[in-house]
């Protein structure tokens, strides 16, 4: 669950944008929206549970064989291409240098 404080003015627009995007996308390698709601002080976005830790940490530790790494890269690129086809840009990926 992602929780965003209403005390941060920009979170209202971020919340609306993220909920709209999550409603728009439907791909096996993109988290699905379960529920979105707000209370007096916070916005809540609930998505599917994604277990296993950070991909970056596993790559850094050499946890993957070449075969597994190539499959994961293919799945990631397919999800990214799908998002781009919906005019959606992933913020974390767009900041890679």
Buried (B, 14 or more C-beta within 10 A) or exposed (E): EEEBEBEEEEBEEBBEEBBEBBEEBEBEBBBEBEEBEEEEEBBBBBBEEEEEEEEEEBEEEEEBEEEEBEEBEEEBEBBBEBBEEEEBEBEEEEEEE
